[in-house]
């Protein structure tokens, strides 16, 4: 899916399928299969795009939970006063 974003929406690799089944989804609780066909543009509708984005956000949250709280990555601009 990521590669199609870099290739103007075209799947340049072999045929791929992404299956999403998330009973806790707020977008769609059904089993969804997204098919990407080689040398074709993806044809995701708006709801499937939202579902995919929801899943990516959930993965980011899960990854963040694995990072120890005491780990700190200092941004190079923080010493210049650019802090939030």
PDB file of N, CA, C and O in Angstrom:
ATOM      1  N   UNK A   1       0.834  -1.189   0.000  1.00  0.00           N
ATOM      2  CA  UNK A   1       0.000   0.000   0.000  1.00  0.00           C
ATOM      3  C   UNK A   1       0.875   1.247   0.000  1.00  0.00           C
ATOM      4  O   UNK A   1       0.608   2.212  -0.716  1.00  0.00           O
ATOM      5  N   UNK A   2       1.919   1.209   0.812  1.00  0.00           N
ATOM      6  CA  UNK A   2       2.835   2.356   0.879  1.00  0.00           C
ATOM      7  C   UNK A   2       3.446   2.630  -0.485  1.00  0.00           C
ATOM      8  O   UNK A   2       3.533   3.783  -0.908  1.00  0.00           O
ATOM      9  N   UNK A   3       3.869   1.576  -1.176  1.00  0.00           N
ATOM     10  CA  UNK A   3       4.493   1.767  -2.475  1.00  0.00           C
ATOM     11  C   UNK A   3       3.540   2.391  -3.484  1.00  0.00           C
ATOM     12  O   UNK A   3       3.982   3.152  -4.346  1.00  0.00           O
ATOM     13  N   UNK A   4       2.257   2.097  -3.405  1.00  0.00           N
ATOM     14  CA  UNK A   4       1.325   2.705  -4.364  1.00  0.00           C
ATOM     15  C   UNK A   4       1.265   4.208  -4.159  1.00  0.00           C
ATOM     16  O   UNK A   4       1.031   4.948  -5.114  1.00  0.00           O
ATOM     17  N   UNK A   5       1.472   4.682  -2.918  1.00  0.00           N
ATOM     18  CA  UNK A   5       1.468   6.119  -2.656  1.00  0.00           C
ATOM     19  C   UNK A   5       2.646   6.788  -3.366  1.00  0.00           C
ATOM     20  O   UNK A   5       2.530   7.924  -3.826  1.00  0.00           O
ATOM     21  N   UNK A   6       3.775   6.091  -3.455  1.00  0.00           N
ATOM     22  CA  UNK A   6       4.962   6.649  -4.093  1.00  0.00           C
ATOM     23  C   UNK A   6       4.936   6.481  -5.604  1.00  0.00           C
ATOM     24  O   UNK A   6       5.775   7.051  -6.301  1.00  0.00           O
ATOM     25  N   UNK A   7       4.006   5.724  -6.111  1.00  0.00           N
ATOM     26  CA  UNK A   7       3.919   5.444  -7.550  1.00  0.00           C
ATOM     27  C   UNK A   7       2.603   5.947  -8.134  1.00  0.00           C
ATOM     28  O   UNK A   7       2.025   5.309  -9.014  1.00  0.00           O
ATOM     29  N   UNK A   8       2.136   7.080  -7.649  1.00  0.00           N
ATOM     30  CA  UNK A   8       0.902   7.712  -8.147  1.00  0.00           C
ATOM     31  C   UNK A   8      -0.295   6.775  -8.057  1.00  0.00           C
ATOM     32  O   UNK A   8      -1.179   6.817  -8.913  1.00  0.00           O
ATOM     33  N   UNK A   9      -0.333   5.926  -7.026  1.00  0.00           N
ATOM     34  CA  UNK A   9      -1.473   5.044  -6.820  1.00  0.00           C
ATOM     35  C   UNK A   9      -1.386   3.725  -7.569  1.00  0.00           C
ATOM     36  O   UNK A   9      -2.336   2.943  -7.535  1.00  0.00           O
ATOM     37  N   UNK A  10      -0.267   3.452  -8.248  1.00  0.00           N
ATOM     38  CA  UNK A  10      -0.125   2.207  -9.004  1.00  0.00           C
ATOM     39  C   UNK A  10       0.669   1.171  -8.228  1.00  0.00           C
ATOM     40  O   UNK A  10       1.670   1.488  -7.586  1.00  0.00           O
ATOM     41  N   UNK A  11       0.214  -0.058  -8.293  1.00  0.00           N
ATOM     42  CA  UNK A  11       0.917  -1.195  -7.698  1.00  0.00           C
ATOM     43  C   UNK A  11       1.942  -1.682  -8.708  1.00  0.00           C
ATOM     44  O   UNK A  11       1.573  -2.261  -9.730  1.00  0.00           O
ATOM     45  N   UNK A  12       3.216  -1.458  -8.442  1.00  0.00           N
ATOM     46  CA  UNK A  12       4.266  -1.868  -9.371  1.00  0.00           C
ATOM     47  C   UNK A  12       4.842  -3.229  -9.008  1.00  0.00           C
ATOM     48  O   UNK A  12       5.545  -3.832  -9.819  1.00  0.00           O
ATOM     49  N   UNK A  13       4.564  -3.718  -7.822  1.00  0.00           N
ATOM     50  CA  UNK A  13       5.041  -5.028  -7.385  1.00  0.00           C
ATOM     51  C   UNK A  13       4.016  -6.093  -7.785  1.00  0.00           C
ATOM     52  O   UNK A  13       3.012  -5.794  -8.432  1.00  0.00           O
ATOM     53  N   UNK A  14       4.284  -7.324  -7.394  1.00  0.00           N
ATOM     54  CA  UNK A  14       3.350  -8.421  -7.678  1.00  0.00           C
ATOM     55  C   UNK A  14       2.004  -8.176  -6.989  1.00  0.00           C
ATOM     56  O   UNK A  14       1.903  -7.328  -6.102  1.00  0.00           O
ATOM     57  N   UNK A  15       0.985  -8.913  -7.394  1.00  0.00           N
ATOM     58  CA  UNK A  15      -0.340  -8.801  -6.777  1.00  0.00           C
ATOM     59  C   UNK A  15      -0.236  -9.036  -5.271  1.00  0.00           C
ATOM     60  O   UNK A  15       0.470  -9.937  -4.818  1.00  0.00           O
ATOM     61  N   UNK A  16      -0.941  -8.223  -4.518  1.00  0.00           N
ATOM     62  CA  UNK A  16      -0.943  -8.319  -3.056  1.00  0.00           C
ATOM     63  C   UNK A  16      -2.376  -8.194  -2.552  1.00  0.00           C
ATOM     64  O   UNK A  16      -3.234  -7.613  -3.217  1.00  0.00           O
ATOM     65  N   UNK A  17      -2.617  -8.743  -1.380  1.00  0.00           N
ATOM     66  CA  UNK A  17      -3.903  -8.578  -0.705  1.00  0.00           C
ATOM     67  C   UNK A  17      -3.658  -8.213   0.748  1.00  0.00           C
ATOM     68  O   UNK A  17      -2.738  -8.727   1.384  1.00  0.00           O
ATOM     69  N   UNK A  18      -4.475  -7.338   1.256  1.00  0.00           N
ATOM     70  CA  UNK A  18      -4.429  -6.950   2.662  1.00  0.00           C
ATOM     71  C   UNK A  18      -5.792  -7.270   3.246  1.00  0.00           C
ATOM     72  O   UNK A  18      -6.808  -6.769   2.763  1.00  0.00           O
ATOM     73  N   UNK A  19      -5.826  -8.096   4.275  1.00  0.00           N
ATOM     74  CA  UNK A  19      -7.088  -8.453   4.923  1.00  0.00           C
ATOM     75  C   UNK A  19      -7.168  -7.735   6.265  1.00  0.00           C
ATOM     76  O   UNK A  19      -6.246  -7.806   7.078  1.00  0.00           O
ATOM     77  N   UNK A  20      -8.276  -7.046   6.482  1.00  0.00           N
ATOM     78  CA  UNK A  20      -8.497  -6.323   7.732  1.00  0.00           C
ATOM     79  C   UNK A  20      -9.787  -6.842   8.354  1.00  0.00           C
ATOM     80  O   UNK A  20     -10.841  -6.859   7.719  1.00  0.00           O
ATOM     81  N   UNK A  21      -9.681  -7.259   9.598  1.00  0.00           N
ATOM     82  CA  UNK A  21     -10.858  -7.701  10.352  1.00  0.00           C
ATOM     83  C   UNK A  21     -10.685  -7.199  11.777  1.00  0.00           C
ATOM     84  O   UNK A  21      -9.946  -7.791  12.564  1.00  0.00           O
ATOM     85  N   UNK A  22     -11.357  -6.125  12.103  1.00  0.00           N
ATOM     86  CA  UNK A  22     -11.202  -5.454  13.394  1.00  0.00           C
ATOM     87  C   UNK A  22     -12.587  -5.231  13.991  1.00  0.00           C
ATOM     88  O   UNK A  22     -13.302  -4.311  13.593  1.00  0.00           O
ATOM     89  N   UNK A  23     -12.957  -6.073  14.941  1.00  0.00           N
ATOM     90  CA  UNK A  23     -14.292  -5.952  15.540  1.00  0.00           C
ATOM     91  C   UNK A  23     -14.427  -4.694  16.393  1.00  0.00           C
ATOM     92  O   UNK A  23     -15.536  -4.325  16.778  1.00  0.00           O
ATOM     93  N   UNK A  24     -13.296  -4.026  16.694  1.00  0.00           N
ATOM     94  CA  UNK A  24     -13.334  -2.792  17.483  1.00  0.00           C
ATOM     95  C   UNK A  24     -13.230  -1.544  16.616  1.00  0.00           C
ATOM     96  O   UNK A  24     -13.138  -0.435  17.142  1.00  0.00           O
ATOM     97  N   UNK A  25     -13.242  -1.706  15.319  1.00  0.00           N
ATOM     98  CA  UNK A  25     -13.130  -0.578  14.401  1.00  0.00           C
ATOM     99  C   UNK A  25     -14.350   0.330  14.515  1.00  0.00           C
ATOM    100  O   UNK A  25     -15.472  -0.136  14.715  1.00  0.00           O
ATOM    101  N   UNK A  26     -14.111   1.630  14.385  1.00  0.00           N
ATOM    102  CA  UNK A  26     -15.245   2.561  14.327  1.00  0.00           C
ATOM    103  C   UNK A  26     -15.645   2.831  12.877  1.00  0.00           C
ATOM    104  O   UNK A  26     -16.681   3.445  12.621  1.00  0.00           O
ATOM    105  N   UNK A  27     -14.825   2.372  11.930  1.00  0.00           N
ATOM    106  CA  UNK A  27     -15.095   2.581  10.505  1.00  0.00           C
ATOM    107  C   UNK A  27     -15.866   1.419   9.908  1.00  0.00           C
ATOM    108  O   UNK A  27     -16.881   1.622   9.241  1.00  0.00           O
ATOM    109  N   UNK A  28     -15.386   0.184  10.145  1.00  0.00           N
ATOM    110  CA  UNK A  28     -16.028  -0.992   9.557  1.00  0.00           C
ATOM    111  C   UNK A  28     -15.621  -2.229  10.350  1.00  0.00           C
ATOM    112  O   UNK A  28     -14.433  -2.529  10.470  1.00  0.00           O
ATOM    113  N   UNK A  29     -16.592  -2.938  10.885  1.00  0.00           N
ATOM    114  CA  UNK A  29     -16.327  -4.133  11.691  1.00  0.00           C
ATOM    115  C   UNK A  29     -16.323  -5.420  10.857  1.00  0.00           C
ATOM    116  O   UNK A  29     -16.043  -6.496  11.386  1.00  0.00           O
ATOM    117  N   UNK A  30     -16.628  -5.318   9.574  1.00  0.00           N
ATOM    118  CA  UNK A  30     -16.658  -6.491   8.692  1.00  0.00           C
ATOM    119  C   UNK A  30     -15.245  -6.857   8.245  1.00  0.00           C
ATOM    120  O   UNK A  30     -14.320  -6.051   8.342  1.00  0.00           O
ATOM    121  N   UNK A  31     -15.097  -8.069   7.761  1.00  0.00           N
ATOM    122  CA  UNK A  31     -13.824  -8.511   7.169  1.00  0.00           C
ATOM    123  C   UNK A  31     -13.704  -7.866   5.789  1.00  0.00           C
ATOM    124  O   UNK A  31     -14.587  -8.013   4.943  1.00  0.00           O
ATOM    125  N   UNK A  32     -12.609  -7.155   5.578  1.00  0.00           N
ATOM    126  CA  UNK A  32     -12.377  -6.443   4.322  1.00  0.00           C
ATOM    127  C   UNK A  32     -11.085  -6.963   3.702  1.00  0.00           C
ATOM    128  O   UNK A  32     -10.087  -7.136   4.401  1.00  0.00           O
ATOM    129  N   UNK A  33     -11.098  -7.212   2.403  1.00  0.00           N
ATOM    130  CA  UNK A  33      -9.894  -7.599   1.682  1.00  0.00           C
ATOM    131  C   UNK A  33      -9.617  -6.513   0.647  1.00  0.00           C
ATOM    132  O   UNK A  33     -10.442  -6.230  -0.222  1.00  0.00           O
ATOM    133  N   UNK A  34      -8.444  -5.918   0.763  1.00  0.00           N
ATOM    134  CA  UNK A  34      -8.017  -4.903  -0.194  1.00  0.00           C
ATOM    135  C   UNK A  34      -7.039  -5.587  -1.147  1.00  0.00           C
ATOM    136  O   UNK A  34      -6.020  -6.132  -0.721  1.00  0.00           O
ATOM    137  N   UNK A  35      -7.360  -5.553  -2.439  1.00  0.00           N
ATOM    138  CA  UNK A  35      -6.518  -6.219  -3.439  1.00  0.00           C
ATOM    139  C   UNK A  35      -5.764  -5.171  -4.253  1.00  0.00           C
ATOM    140  O   UNK A  35      -6.333  -4.189  -4.730  1.00  0.00           O
ATOM    141  N   UNK A  36      -4.471  -5.418  -4.392  1.00  0.00           N
ATOM    142  CA  UNK A  36      -3.622  -4.561  -5.212  1.00  0.00           C
ATOM    143  C   UNK A  36      -3.101  -5.408  -6.362  1.00  0.00           C
ATOM    144  O   UNK A  36      -2.432  -6.419  -6.148  1.00  0.00           O
ATOM    145  N   UNK A  37      -3.411  -4.990  -7.577  1.00  0.00           N
ATOM    146  CA  UNK A  37      -3.025  -5.758  -8.768  1.00  0.00           C
ATOM    147  C   UNK A  37      -1.841  -5.105  -9.456  1.00  0.00           C
ATOM    148  O   UNK A  37      -1.791  -3.885  -9.616  1.00  0.00           O
ATOM    149  N   UNK A  38      -0.893  -5.931  -9.858  1.00  0.00           N
ATOM    150  CA  UNK A  38       0.322  -5.433 -10.510  1.00  0.00           C
ATOM    151  C   UNK A  38      -0.028  -4.578 -11.728  1.00  0.00           C
ATOM    152  O   UNK A  38      -0.879  -4.935 -12.542  1.00  0.00           O
ATOM    153  N   UNK A  39       0.657  -3.441 -11.824  1.00  0.00           N
ATOM    154  CA  UNK A  39       0.504  -2.486 -12.928  1.00  0.00           C
ATOM    155  C   UNK A  39      -0.904  -1.908 -13.038  1.00  0.00           C
ATOM    156  O   UNK A  39      -1.344  -1.520 -14.120  1.00  0.00           O
ATOM    157  N   UNK A  40      -1.604  -1.856 -11.909  1.00  0.00           N
ATOM    158  CA  UNK A  40      -2.941  -1.246 -11.873  1.00  0.00           C
ATOM    159  C   UNK A  40      -3.005  -0.246 -10.731  1.00  0.00           C
ATOM    160  O   UNK A  40      -2.270  -0.360  -9.750  1.00  0.00           O
ATOM    161  N   UNK A  41      -3.888   0.733 -10.866  1.00  0.00           N
ATOM    162  CA  UNK A  41      -4.071   1.688  -9.781  1.00  0.00           C
ATOM    163  C   UNK A  41      -4.927   1.053  -8.695  1.00  0.00           C
ATOM    164  O   UNK A  41      -5.778   0.207  -8.969  1.00  0.00           O
ATOM    165  N   UNK A  42      -4.688   1.474  -7.463  1.00  0.00           N
ATOM    166  CA  UNK A  42      -5.563   0.961  -6.406  1.00  0.00           C
ATOM    167  C   UNK A  42      -6.907   1.667  -6.531  1.00  0.00           C
ATOM    168  O   UNK A  42      -6.976   2.821  -6.953  1.00  0.00           O
ATOM    169  N   UNK A  43      -7.960   0.973  -6.165  1.00  0.00           N
ATOM    170  CA  UNK A  43      -9.302   1.538  -6.318  1.00  0.00           C
ATOM    171  C   UNK A  43     -10.014   1.597  -4.965  1.00  0.00           C
ATOM    172  O   UNK A  43     -11.172   1.199  -4.842  1.00  0.00           O
ATOM    173  N   UNK A  44      -9.314   2.090  -3.972  1.00  0.00           N
ATOM    174  CA  UNK A  44      -9.903   2.177  -2.641  1.00  0.00           C
ATOM    175  C   UNK A  44     -10.964   3.263  -2.594  1.00  0.00           C
ATOM    176  O   UNK A  44     -10.754   4.387  -3.051  1.00  0.00           O
ATOM    177  N   UNK A  45     -12.097   2.904  -2.035  1.00  0.00           N
ATOM    178  CA  UNK A  45     -13.108   3.924  -1.818  1.00  0.00           C
ATOM    179  C   UNK A  45     -12.763   4.680  -0.537  1.00  0.00           C
ATOM    180  O   UNK A  45     -11.837   4.306   0.183  1.00  0.00           O
ATOM    181  N   UNK A  46     -13.501   5.726  -0.263  1.00  0.00           N
ATOM    182  CA  UNK A  46     -13.193   6.589   0.881  1.00  0.00           C
ATOM    183  C   UNK A  46     -13.255   5.830   2.199  1.00  0.00           C
ATOM    184  O   UNK A  46     -12.401   6.022   3.064  1.00  0.00           O
ATOM    185  N   UNK A  47     -14.255   4.971   2.361  1.00  0.00           N
ATOM    186  CA  UNK A  47     -14.397   4.216   3.609  1.00  0.00           C
ATOM    187  C   UNK A  47     -13.217   3.262   3.823  1.00  0.00           C
ATOM    188  O   UNK A  47     -12.723   3.130   4.942  1.00  0.00           O
ATOM    189  N   UNK A  48     -12.771   2.604   2.764  1.00  0.00           N
ATOM    190  CA  UNK A  48     -11.614   1.710   2.896  1.00  0.00           C
ATOM    191  C   UNK A  48     -10.343   2.490   3.215  1.00  0.00           C
ATOM    192  O   UNK A  48      -9.495   2.011   3.967  1.00  0.00           O
ATOM    193  N   UNK A  49     -10.206   3.683   2.651  1.00  0.00           N
ATOM    194  CA  UNK A  49      -9.057   4.526   2.983  1.00  0.00           C
ATOM    195  C   UNK A  49      -9.074   4.905   4.461  1.00  0.00           C
ATOM    196  O   UNK A  49      -8.042   4.872   5.131  1.00  0.00           O
ATOM    197  N   UNK A  50     -10.250   5.265   4.960  1.00  0.00           N
ATOM    198  CA  UNK A  50     -10.374   5.595   6.388  1.00  0.00           C
ATOM    199  C   UNK A  50     -10.052   4.382   7.261  1.00  0.00           C
ATOM    200  O   UNK A  50      -9.369   4.504   8.278  1.00  0.00           O
ATOM    201  N   UNK A  51     -10.546   3.220   6.858  1.00  0.00           N
ATOM    202  CA  UNK A  51     -10.278   1.999   7.604  1.00  0.00           C
ATOM    203  C   UNK A  51      -8.784   1.719   7.658  1.00  0.00           C
ATOM    204  O   UNK A  51      -8.253   1.372   8.714  1.00  0.00           O
ATOM    205  N   UNK A  52      -8.115   1.864   6.546  1.00  0.00           N
ATOM    206  CA  UNK A  52      -6.675   1.634   6.496  1.00  0.00           C
ATOM    207  C   UNK A  52      -5.930   2.632   7.386  1.00  0.00           C
ATOM    208  O   UNK A  52      -4.999   2.256   8.097  1.00  0.00           O
ATOM    209  N   UNK A  53      -6.336   3.894   7.346  1.00  0.00           N
ATOM    210  CA  UNK A  53      -5.708   4.899   8.197  1.00  0.00           C
ATOM    211  C   UNK A  53      -5.953   4.603   9.679  1.00  0.00           C
ATOM    212  O   UNK A  53      -5.062   4.780  10.509  1.00  0.00           O
ATOM    213  N   UNK A  54      -7.155   4.155   9.998  1.00  0.00           N
ATOM    214  CA  UNK A  54      -7.469   3.784  11.385  1.00  0.00           C
ATOM    215  C   UNK A  54      -6.540   2.665  11.856  1.00  0.00           C
ATOM    216  O   UNK A  54      -6.038   2.709  12.980  1.00  0.00           O
ATOM    217  N   UNK A  55      -6.310   1.673  11.014  1.00  0.00           N
ATOM    218  CA  UNK A  55      -5.456   0.551  11.384  1.00  0.00           C
ATOM    219  C   UNK A  55      -4.004   0.998  11.571  1.00  0.00           C
ATOM    220  O   UNK A  55      -3.318   0.520  12.474  1.00  0.00           O
ATOM    221  N   UNK A  56      -3.546   1.898  10.731  1.00  0.00           N
ATOM    222  CA  UNK A  56      -2.184   2.420  10.867  1.00  0.00           C
ATOM    223  C   UNK A  56      -2.036   3.179  12.182  1.00  0.00           C
ATOM    224  O   UNK A  56      -1.035   3.023  12.880  1.00  0.00           O
ATOM    225  N   UNK A  57      -3.017   3.988  12.518  1.00  0.00           N
ATOM    226  CA  UNK A  57      -2.974   4.736  13.780  1.00  0.00           C
ATOM    227  C   UNK A  57      -2.968   3.779  14.965  1.00  0.00           C
ATOM    228  O   UNK A  57      -2.237   3.999  15.931  1.00  0.00           O
ATOM    229  N   UNK A  58      -3.764   2.730  14.906  1.00  0.00           N
ATOM    230  CA  UNK A  58      -3.779   1.742  15.995  1.00  0.00           C
ATOM    231  C   UNK A  58      -2.426   1.053  16.131  1.00  0.00           C
ATOM    232  O   UNK A  58      -1.972   0.794  17.245  1.00  0.00           O
ATOM    233  N   UNK A  59      -1.783   0.757  15.008  1.00  0.00           N
ATOM    234  CA  UNK A  59      -0.449   0.155  15.058  1.00  0.00           C
ATOM    235  C   UNK A  59       0.569   1.106  15.688  1.00  0.00           C
ATOM    236  O   UNK A  59       1.418   0.681  16.471  1.00  0.00           O
ATOM    237  N   UNK A  60       0.483   2.380  15.347  1.00  0.00           N
ATOM    238  CA  UNK A  60       1.388   3.362  15.939  1.00  0.00           C
ATOM    239  C   UNK A  60       1.201   3.419  17.453  1.00  0.00           C
ATOM    240  O   UNK A  60       2.178   3.471  18.199  1.00  0.00           O
ATOM    241  N   UNK A  61      -0.055   3.410  17.909  1.00  0.00           N
ATOM    242  CA  UNK A  61      -0.314   3.411  19.348  1.00  0.00           C
ATOM    243  C   UNK A  61       0.267   2.173  20.019  1.00  0.00           C
ATOM    244  O   UNK A  61       0.847   2.269  21.101  1.00  0.00           O
ATOM    245  N   UNK A  62       0.115   1.007  19.383  1.00  0.00           N
ATOM    246  CA  UNK A  62       0.665  -0.227  19.952  1.00  0.00           C
ATOM    247  C   UNK A  62       2.186  -0.178  20.010  1.00  0.00           C
ATOM    248  O   UNK A  62       2.782  -0.611  20.996  1.00  0.00           O
ATOM    249  N   UNK A  63       2.809   0.335  18.984  1.00  0.00           N
ATOM    250  CA  UNK A  63       4.263   0.462  18.979  1.00  0.00           C
ATOM    251  C   UNK A  63       4.711   1.423  20.077  1.00  0.00           C
ATOM    252  O   UNK A  63       5.687   1.156  20.777  1.00  0.00           O
ATOM    253  N   UNK A  64       3.999   2.540  20.228  1.00  0.00           N
ATOM    254  CA  UNK A  64       4.347   3.511  21.254  1.00  0.00           C
ATOM    255  C   UNK A  64       4.258   2.918  22.656  1.00  0.00           C
ATOM    256  O   UNK A  64       5.027   3.301  23.538  1.00  0.00           O
ATOM    257  N   UNK A  65       3.339   1.995  22.869  1.00  0.00           N
ATOM    258  CA  UNK A  65       3.221   1.363  24.183  1.00  0.00           C
ATOM    259  C   UNK A  65       4.433   0.496  24.519  1.00  0.00           C
ATOM    260  O   UNK A  65       4.697   0.217  25.689  1.00  0.00           O
ATOM    261  N   UNK A  66       5.168   0.070  23.489  1.00  0.00           N
ATOM    262  CA  UNK A  66       6.349  -0.763  23.707  1.00  0.00           C
ATOM    263  C   UNK A  66       7.597   0.049  24.063  1.00  0.00           C
ATOM    264  O   UNK A  66       8.598  -0.511  24.507  1.00  0.00           O
ATOM    265  N   UNK A  67       7.535   1.370  23.867  1.00  0.00           N
ATOM    266  CA  UNK A  67       8.681   2.222  24.160  1.00  0.00           C
ATOM    267  C   UNK A  67       8.670   2.552  25.644  1.00  0.00           C
ATOM    268  O   UNK A  67       7.677   3.080  26.145  1.00  0.00           O
ATOM    269  N   UNK A  68       9.746   2.254  26.355  1.00  0.00           N
ATOM    270  CA  UNK A  68       9.791   2.569  27.791  1.00  0.00           C
ATOM    271  C   UNK A  68       9.589   4.063  28.043  1.00  0.00           C
ATOM    272  O   UNK A  68      10.063   4.898  27.273  1.00  0.00           O
ATOM    273  N   UNK A  69       8.894   4.388  29.107  1.00  0.00           N
ATOM    274  CA  UNK A  69       8.591   5.780  29.432  1.00  0.00           C
ATOM    275  C   UNK A  69       9.867   6.588  29.669  1.00  0.00           C
ATOM    276  O   UNK A  69       9.910   7.777  29.353  1.00  0.00           O
ATOM    277  N   UNK A  70      10.904   5.959  30.219  1.00  0.00           N
ATOM    278  CA  UNK A  70      12.112   6.710  30.523  1.00  0.00           C
ATOM    279  C   UNK A  70      12.992   6.963  29.300  1.00  0.00           C
ATOM    280  O   UNK A  70      13.986   7.680  29.409  1.00  0.00           O
ATOM    281  N   UNK A  71      12.655   6.394  28.136  1.00  0.00           N
ATOM    282  CA  UNK A  71      13.388   6.703  26.912  1.00  0.00           C
ATOM    283  C   UNK A  71      12.994   8.097  26.446  1.00  0.00           C
ATOM    284  O   UNK A  71      11.817   8.459  26.465  1.00  0.00           O
ATOM    285  N   UNK A  72      13.965   8.860  26.035  1.00  0.00           N
ATOM    286  CA  UNK A  72      13.709  10.231  25.614  1.00  0.00           C
ATOM    287  C   UNK A  72      14.550  10.515  24.379  1.00  0.00           C
ATOM    288  O   UNK A  72      15.763  10.303  24.394  1.00  0.00           O
ATOM    289  N   UNK A  73      13.934  10.980  23.334  1.00  0.00           N
ATOM    290  CA  UNK A  73      14.655  11.366  22.127  1.00  0.00           C
ATOM    291  C   UNK A  73      14.622  12.890  22.067  1.00  0.00           C
ATOM    292  O   UNK A  73      13.561  13.498  21.925  1.00  0.00           O
ATOM    293  N   UNK A  74      15.768  13.475  22.174  1.00  0.00           N
ATOM    294  CA  UNK A  74      15.861  14.932  22.196  1.00  0.00           C
ATOM    295  C   UNK A  74      15.935  15.454  20.765  1.00  0.00           C
ATOM    296  O   UNK A  74      16.804  15.053  19.990  1.00  0.00           O
ATOM    297  N   UNK A  75      15.022  16.344  20.429  1.00  0.00           N
ATOM    298  CA  UNK A  75      15.026  16.949  19.101  1.00  0.00           C
ATOM    299  C   UNK A  75      16.144  17.974  19.038  1.00  0.00           C
ATOM    300  O   UNK A  75      16.414  18.670  20.017  1.00  0.00           O
ATOM    301  N   UNK A  76      16.793  18.066  17.888  1.00  0.00           N
ATOM    302  CA  UNK A  76      17.952  18.961  17.776  1.00  0.00           C
ATOM    303  C   UNK A  76      17.598  20.431  17.934  1.00  0.00           C
ATOM    304  O   UNK A  76      18.480  21.238  18.230  1.00  0.00           O
ATOM    305  N   UNK A  77      16.329  20.809  17.745  1.00  0.00           N
ATOM    306  CA  UNK A  77      15.940  22.214  17.902  1.00  0.00           C
ATOM    307  C   UNK A  77      15.508  22.553  19.323  1.00  0.00           C
ATOM    308  O   UNK A  77      15.245  23.719  19.615  1.00  0.00           O
ATOM    309  N   UNK A  78      15.428  21.571  20.211  1.00  0.00           N
ATOM    310  CA  UNK A  78      14.918  21.847  21.557  1.00  0.00           C
ATOM    311  C   UNK A  78      15.806  22.829  22.319  1.00  0.00           C
ATOM    312  O   UNK A  78      15.292  23.611  23.119  1.00  0.00           O
ATOM    313  N   UNK A  79      17.104  22.814  22.101  1.00  0.00           N
ATOM    314  CA  UNK A  79      17.996  23.758  22.781  1.00  0.00           C
ATOM    315  C   UNK A  79      17.848  25.181  22.264  1.00  0.00           C
ATOM    316  O   UNK A  79      18.297  26.122  22.918  1.00  0.00           O
ATOM    317  N   UNK A  80      17.232  25.354  21.111  1.00  0.00           N
ATOM    318  CA  UNK A  80      17.033  26.679  20.529  1.00  0.00           C
ATOM    319  C   UNK A  80      15.721  27.315  20.989  1.00  0.00           C
ATOM    320  O   UNK A  80      15.400  28.436  20.594  1.00  0.00           O
ATOM    321  N   UNK A  81      14.964  26.600  21.821  1.00  0.00           N
ATOM    322  CA  UNK A  81      13.709  27.143  22.318  1.00  0.00           C
ATOM    323  C   UNK A  81      12.476  26.695  21.555  1.00  0.00           C
ATOM    324  O   UNK A  81      11.371  27.138  21.868  1.00  0.00           O
ATOM    325  N   UNK A  82      12.634  25.823  20.558  1.00  0.00           N
ATOM    326  CA  UNK A  82      11.496  25.309  19.803  1.00  0.00           C
ATOM    327  C   UNK A  82      10.939  24.092  20.520  1.00  0.00           C
ATOM    328  O   UNK A  82      11.180  22.959  20.103  1.00  0.00           O
ATOM    329  N   UNK A  83      10.205  24.314  21.581  1.00  0.00           N
ATOM    330  CA  UNK A  83       9.599  23.205  22.334  1.00  0.00           C
ATOM    331  C   UNK A  83       8.102  23.400  22.374  1.00  0.00           C
ATOM    332  O   UNK A  83       7.597  24.514  22.237  1.00  0.00           O
ATOM    333  N   UNK A  84       7.414  22.317  22.560  1.00  0.00           N
ATOM    334  CA  UNK A  84       5.949  22.390  22.617  1.00  0.00           C
ATOM    335  C   UNK A  84       5.487  21.882  23.940  1.00  0.00           C
ATOM    336  O   UNK A  84       4.285  21.853  24.205  1.00  0.00           O
TER     337      UNK A  84
END
